[in-house]
Amino acid sequence: MHNAIKIYPNPTEGKVTIDIISETNDVVTLNIYELNNRVVYTQKNIALTSGLATLNLNLDLQSGLYTLKIQGQTTNYIEKLIIQ
């Protein structure tokens, strides 16, 4: 097993699922940024356990390209997210 992330559907109209496979337990923060680096969504203290964690988000964001960052002690992901 290795750390991995899957975001779907992407592009999305707002409802998005994030699957995170982690080798270790961690507590992470999820931030979504506009292209100018302004934070438009934050979810803190997400507990990940070793294995698969699934997050379901219902985002109310304008159409555009965003950067999704998930960061913790042992977890660090940066992915693009497209809102239609």
Phi and psi in radians as a Rosetta constraint file:
Dihedral C 1 N 2 CA 2 C 2 CIRCULARHARMONIC -2.443 0.35
Dihedral N 2 CA 2 C 2 N 3 CIRCULARHARMONIC 2.818 0.35
Dihedral C 2 N 3 CA 3 C 3 CIRCULARHARMONIC -1.160 0.35
Dihedral N 3 CA 3 C 3 N 4 CIRCULARHARMONIC 2.356 0.35
Dihedral C 3 N 4 CA 4 C 4 CIRCULARHARMONIC -2.718 0.35
Dihedral N 4 CA 4 C 4 N 5 CIRCULARHARMONIC 2.767 0.35
Dihedral C 4 N 5 CA 5 C 5 CIRCULARHARMONIC -2.410 0.35
Dihedral N 5 CA 5 C 5 N 6 CIRCULARHARMONIC 2.520 0.35
Dihedral C 5 N 6 CA 6 C 6 CIRCULARHARMONIC -2.384 0.35
Dihedral N 6 CA 6 C 6 N 7 CIRCULARHARMONIC 2.242 0.35
Dihedral C 6 N 7 CA 7 C 7 CIRCULARHARMONIC -2.044 0.35
Dihedral N 7 CA 7 C 7 N 8 CIRCULARHARMONIC 2.192 0.35
Dihedral C 7 N 8 CA 8 C 8 CIRCULARHARMONIC -2.680 0.35
Dihedral N 8 CA 8 C 8 N 9 CIRCULARHARMONIC 2.660 0.35
Dihedral C 8 N 9 CA 9 C 9 CIRCULARHARMONIC -1.222 0.35
Dihedral N 9 CA 9 C 9 N 10 CIRCULARHARMONIC 2.669 0.35
Dihedral C 9 N 10 CA 10 C 10 CIRCULARHARMONIC -2.595 0.35
Dihedral N 10 CA 10 C 10 N 11 CIRCULARHARMONIC 1.783 0.35
Dihedral C 10 N 11 CA 11 C 11 CIRCULARHARMONIC -1.268 0.35
Dihedral N 11 CA 11 C 11 N 12 CIRCULARHARMONIC 2.747 0.35
Dihedral C 11 N 12 CA 12 C 12 CIRCULARHARMONIC -2.376 0.35
Dihedral N 12 CA 12 C 12 N 13 CIRCULARHARMONIC 2.830 0.35
Dihedral C 12 N 13 CA 13 C 13 CIRCULARHARMONIC -1.659 0.35
Dihedral N 13 CA 13 C 13 N 14 CIRCULARHARMONIC -0.005 0.35
Dihedral C 13 N 14 CA 14 C 14 CIRCULARHARMONIC 2.530 0.35
Dihedral N 14 CA 14 C 14 N 15 CIRCULARHARMONIC -0.603 0.35
Dihedral C 14 N 15 CA 15 C 15 CIRCULARHARMONIC -1.523 0.35
Dihedral N 15 CA 15 C 15 N 16 CIRCULARHARMONIC 2.136 0.35
Dihedral C 15 N 16 CA 16 C 16 CIRCULARHARMONIC -2.420 0.35
Dihedral N 16 CA 16 C 16 N 17 CIRCULARHARMONIC 2.522 0.35
Dihedral C 16 N 17 CA 17 C 17 CIRCULARHARMONIC -1.980 0.35
Dihedral N 17 CA 17 C 17 N 18 CIRCULARHARMONIC 2.369 0.35
Dihedral C 17 N 18 CA 18 C 18 CIRCULARHARMONIC -2.128 0.35
Dihedral N 18 CA 18 C 18 N 19 CIRCULARHARMONIC 2.047 0.35
Dihedral C 18 N 19 CA 19 C 19 CIRCULARHARMONIC -1.741 0.35
Dihedral N 19 CA 19 C 19 N 20 CIRCULARHARMONIC 2.218 0.35
Dihedral C 19 N 20 CA 20 C 20 CIRCULARHARMONIC -2.129 0.35
Dihedral N 20 CA 20 C 20 N 21 CIRCULARHARMONIC 2.141 0.35
Dihedral C 20 N 21 CA 21 C 21 CIRCULARHARMONIC -1.826 0.35
Dihedral N 21 CA 21 C 21 N 22 CIRCULARHARMONIC 2.130 0.35
Dihedral C 21 N 22 CA 22 C 22 CIRCULARHARMONIC -2.202 0.35
Dihedral N 22 CA 22 C 22 N 23 CIRCULARHARMONIC 2.490 0.35
Dihedral C 22 N 23 CA 23 C 23 CIRCULARHARMONIC -1.473 0.35
Dihedral N 23 CA 23 C 23 N 24 CIRCULARHARMONIC -0.287 0.35
Dihedral C 23 N 24 CA 24 C 24 CIRCULARHARMONIC -2.330 0.35
Dihedral N 24 CA 24 C 24 N 25 CIRCULARHARMONIC 2.867 0.35
Dihedral C 24 N 25 CA 25 C 25 CIRCULARHARMONIC -1.322 0.35
Dihedral N 25 CA 25 C 25 N 26 CIRCULARHARMONIC 2.501 0.35
Dihedral C 25 N 26 CA 26 C 26 CIRCULARHARMONIC -2.772 0.35
Dihedral N 26 CA 26 C 26 N 27 CIRCULARHARMONIC 2.756 0.35
Dihedral C 26 N 27 CA 27 C 27 CIRCULARHARMONIC -2.028 0.35
Dihedral N 27 CA 27 C 27 N 28 CIRCULARHARMONIC 2.155 0.35
Dihedral C 27 N 28 CA 28 C 28 CIRCULARHARMONIC -2.140 0.35
Dihedral N 28 CA 28 C 28 N 29 CIRCULARHARMONIC 2.875 0.35
Dihedral C 28 N 29 CA 29 C 29 CIRCULARHARMONIC -2.083 0.35
Dihedral N 29 CA 29 C 29 N 30 CIRCULARHARMONIC 2.356 0.35
Dihedral C 29 N 30 CA 30 C 30 CIRCULARHARMONIC -1.877 0.35
Dihedral N 30 CA 30 C 30 N 31 CIRCULARHARMONIC 2.164 0.35
Dihedral C 30 N 31 CA 31 C 31 CIRCULARHARMONIC -2.168 0.35
Dihedral N 31 CA 31 C 31 N 32 CIRCULARHARMONIC 2.484 0.35
Dihedral C 31 N 32 CA 32 C 32 CIRCULARHARMONIC -2.065 0.35
Dihedral N 32 CA 32 C 32 N 33 CIRCULARHARMONIC 2.270 0.35
Dihedral C 32 N 33 CA 33 C 33 CIRCULARHARMONIC -2.041 0.35
Dihedral N 33 CA 33 C 33 N 34 CIRCULARHARMONIC 2.508 0.35
Dihedral C 33 N 34 CA 34 C 34 CIRCULARHARMONIC -1.284 0.35
Dihedral N 34 CA 34 C 34 N 35 CIRCULARHARMONIC 3.000 0.35
Dihedral C 34 N 35 CA 35 C 35 CIRCULARHARMONIC -1.104 0.35
Dihedral N 35 CA 35 C 35 N 36 CIRCULARHARMONIC -0.396 0.35
Dihedral C 35 N 36 CA 36 C 36 CIRCULARHARMONIC -1.532 0.35
Dihedral N 36 CA 36 C 36 N 37 CIRCULARHARMONIC 0.213 0.35
Dihedral C 36 N 37 CA 37 C 37 CIRCULARHARMONIC 1.238 0.35
Dihedral N 37 CA 37 C 37 N 38 CIRCULARHARMONIC 0.281 0.35
Dihedral C 37 N 38 CA 38 C 38 CIRCULARHARMONIC -1.422 0.35
Dihedral N 38 CA 38 C 38 N 39 CIRCULARHARMONIC 2.262 0.35
Dihedral C 38 N 39 CA 39 C 39 CIRCULARHARMONIC -1.279 0.35
Dihedral N 39 CA 39 C 39 N 40 CIRCULARHARMONIC 2.217 0.35
Dihedral C 39 N 40 CA 40 C 40 CIRCULARHARMONIC -2.000 0.35
Dihedral N 40 CA 40 C 40 N 41 CIRCULARHARMONIC -0.163 0.35
Dihedral C 40 N 41 CA 41 C 41 CIRCULARHARMONIC -2.726 0.35
Dihedral N 41 CA 41 C 41 N 42 CIRCULARHARMONIC 2.382 0.35
Dihedral C 41 N 42 CA 42 C 42 CIRCULARHARMONIC -2.441 0.35
Dihedral N 42 CA 42 C 42 N 43 CIRCULARHARMONIC 2.407 0.35
Dihedral C 42 N 43 CA 43 C 43 CIRCULARHARMONIC -2.360 0.35
Dihedral N 43 CA 43 C 43 N 44 CIRCULARHARMONIC 2.083 0.35
Dihedral C 43 N 44 CA 44 C 44 CIRCULARHARMONIC -1.864 0.35
Dihedral N 44 CA 44 C 44 N 45 CIRCULARHARMONIC 2.868 0.35
Dihedral C 44 N 45 CA 45 C 45 CIRCULARHARMONIC 0.978 0.35
Dihedral N 45 CA 45 C 45 N 46 CIRCULARHARMONIC 0.805 0.35
Dihedral C 45 N 46 CA 46 C 46 CIRCULARHARMONIC -1.499 0.35
Dihedral N 46 CA 46 C 46 N 47 CIRCULARHARMONIC 2.047 0.35
Dihedral C 46 N 47 CA 47 C 47 CIRCULARHARMONIC -1.504 0.35
Dihedral N 47 CA 47 C 47 N 48 CIRCULARHARMONIC 2.087 0.35
Dihedral C 47 N 48 CA 48 C 48 CIRCULARHARMONIC -1.823 0.35
Dihedral N 48 CA 48 C 48 N 49 CIRCULARHARMONIC 2.380 0.35
Dihedral C 48 N 49 CA 49 C 49 CIRCULARHARMONIC -1.930 0.35
Dihedral N 49 CA 49 C 49 N 50 CIRCULARHARMONIC 2.835 0.35
Dihedral C 49 N 50 CA 50 C 50 CIRCULARHARMONIC -0.984 0.35
Dihedral N 50 CA 50 C 50 N 51 CIRCULARHARMONIC 2.216 0.35
Dihedral C 50 N 51 CA 51 C 51 CIRCULARHARMONIC 2.059 0.35
Dihedral N 51 CA 51 C 51 N 52 CIRCULARHARMONIC -2.588 0.35
Dihedral C 51 N 52 CA 52 C 52 CIRCULARHARMONIC -1.693 0.35
Dihedral N 52 CA 52 C 52 N 53 CIRCULARHARMONIC 2.283 0.35
Dihedral C 52 N 53 CA 53 C 53 CIRCULARHARMONIC -2.144 0.35
Dihedral N 53 CA 53 C 53 N 54 CIRCULARHARMONIC 2.426 0.35
Dihedral C 53 N 54 CA 54 C 54 CIRCULARHARMONIC -2.120 0.35
Dihedral N 54 CA 54 C 54 N 55 CIRCULARHARMONIC 2.235 0.35
Dihedral C 54 N 55 CA 55 C 55 CIRCULARHARMONIC -1.971 0.35
Dihedral N 55 CA 55 C 55 N 56 CIRCULARHARMONIC 2.306 0.35
Dihedral C 55 N 56 CA 56 C 56 CIRCULARHARMONIC -1.976 0.35
Dihedral N 56 CA 56 C 56 N 57 CIRCULARHARMONIC 2.102 0.35
Dihedral C 56 N 57 CA 57 C 57 CIRCULARHARMONIC -2.018 0.35
Dihedral N 57 CA 57 C 57 N 58 CIRCULARHARMONIC 2.525 0.35
Dihedral C 57 N 58 CA 58 C 58 CIRCULARHARMONIC -2.115 0.35
Dihedral N 58 CA 58 C 58 N 59 CIRCULARHARMONIC 1.642 0.35
Dihedral C 58 N 59 CA 59 C 59 CIRCULARHARMONIC -1.602 0.35
Dihedral N 59 CA 59 C 59 N 60 CIRCULARHARMONIC 2.401 0.35
Dihedral C 59 N 60 CA 60 C 60 CIRCULARHARMONIC -1.948 0.35
Dihedral N 60 CA 60 C 60 N 61 CIRCULARHARMONIC 1.343 0.35
Dihedral C 60 N 61 CA 61 C 61 CIRCULARHARMONIC -2.135 0.35
Dihedral N 61 CA 61 C 61 N 62 CIRCULARHARMONIC 2.666 0.35
Dihedral C 61 N 62 CA 62 C 62 CIRCULARHARMONIC -1.199 0.35
Dihedral N 62 CA 62 C 62 N 63 CIRCULARHARMONIC 2.734 0.35
Dihedral C 62 N 63 CA 63 C 63 CIRCULARHARMONIC -1.012 0.35
Dihedral N 63 CA 63 C 63 N 64 CIRCULARHARMONIC 2.419 0.35
Dihedral C 63 N 64 CA 64 C 64 CIRCULARHARMONIC 2.722 0.35
Dihedral N 64 CA 64 C 64 N 65 CIRCULARHARMONIC -3.058 0.35
Dihedral C 64 N 65 CA 65 C 65 CIRCULARHARMONIC -1.755 0.35
Dihedral N 65 CA 65 C 65 N 66 CIRCULARHARMONIC 2.304 0.35
Dihedral C 65 N 66 CA 66 C 66 CIRCULARHARMONIC -2.250 0.35
Dihedral N 66 CA 66 C 66 N 67 CIRCULARHARMONIC 2.820 0.35
Dihedral C 66 N 67 CA 67 C 67 CIRCULARHARMONIC -1.954 0.35
Dihedral N 67 CA 67 C 67 N 68 CIRCULARHARMONIC 2.222 0.35
Dihedral C 67 N 68 CA 68 C 68 CIRCULARHARMONIC -1.835 0.35
Dihedral N 68 CA 68 C 68 N 69 CIRCULARHARMONIC 2.187 0.35
Dihedral C 68 N 69 CA 69 C 69 CIRCULARHARMONIC -2.145 0.35
Dihedral N 69 CA 69 C 69 N 70 CIRCULARHARMONIC 2.293 0.35
Dihedral C 69 N 70 CA 70 C 70 CIRCULARHARMONIC -2.106 0.35
Dihedral N 70 CA 70 C 70 N 71 CIRCULARHARMONIC 2.079 0.35
Dihedral C 70 N 71 CA 71 C 71 CIRCULARHARMONIC -2.334 0.35
Dihedral N 71 CA 71 C 71 N 72 CIRCULARHARMONIC 2.427 0.35
Dihedral C 71 N 72 CA 72 C 72 CIRCULARHARMONIC -2.647 0.35
Dihedral N 72 CA 72 C 72 N 73 CIRCULARHARMONIC -2.819 0.35
Dihedral C 72 N 73 CA 73 C 73 CIRCULARHARMONIC -1.185 0.35
Dihedral N 73 CA 73 C 73 N 74 CIRCULARHARMONIC -0.763 0.35
Dihedral C 73 N 74 CA 74 C 74 CIRCULARHARMONIC -2.062 0.35
Dihedral N 74 CA 74 C 74 N 75 CIRCULARHARMONIC 0.026 0.35
Dihedral C 74 N 75 CA 75 C 75 CIRCULARHARMONIC -2.055 0.35
Dihedral N 75 CA 75 C 75 N 76 CIRCULARHARMONIC 2.300 0.35
Dihedral C 75 N 76 CA 76 C 76 CIRCULARHARMONIC -2.664 0.35
Dihedral N 76 CA 76 C 76 N 77 CIRCULARHARMONIC 1.891 0.35
Dihedral C 76 N 77 CA 77 C 77 CIRCULARHARMONIC -2.227 0.35
Dihedral N 77 CA 77 C 77 N 78 CIRCULARHARMONIC 2.478 0.35
Dihedral C 77 N 78 CA 78 C 78 CIRCULARHARMONIC -2.336 0.35
Dihedral N 78 CA 78 C 78 N 79 CIRCULARHARMONIC 2.135 0.35
Dihedral C 78 N 79 CA 79 C 79 CIRCULARHARMONIC -2.409 0.35
Dihedral N 79 CA 79 C 79 N 80 CIRCULARHARMONIC 2.714 0.35
Dihedral C 79 N 80 CA 80 C 80 CIRCULARHARMONIC -1.528 0.35
Dihedral N 80 CA 80 C 80 N 81 CIRCULARHARMONIC 2.527 0.35
Dihedral C 80 N 81 CA 81 C 81 CIRCULARHARMONIC -2.308 0.35
Dihedral N 81 CA 81 C 81 N 82 CIRCULARHARMONIC 2.264 0.35
Dihedral C 81 N 82 CA 82 C 82 CIRCULARHARMONIC -1.936 0.35
Dihedral N 82 CA 82 C 82 N 83 CIRCULARHARMONIC 2.165 0.35
Dihedral C 82 N 83 CA 83 C 83 CIRCULARHARMONIC -1.799 0.35
Dihedral N 83 CA 83 C 83 N 84 CIRCULARHARMONIC 2.229 0.35
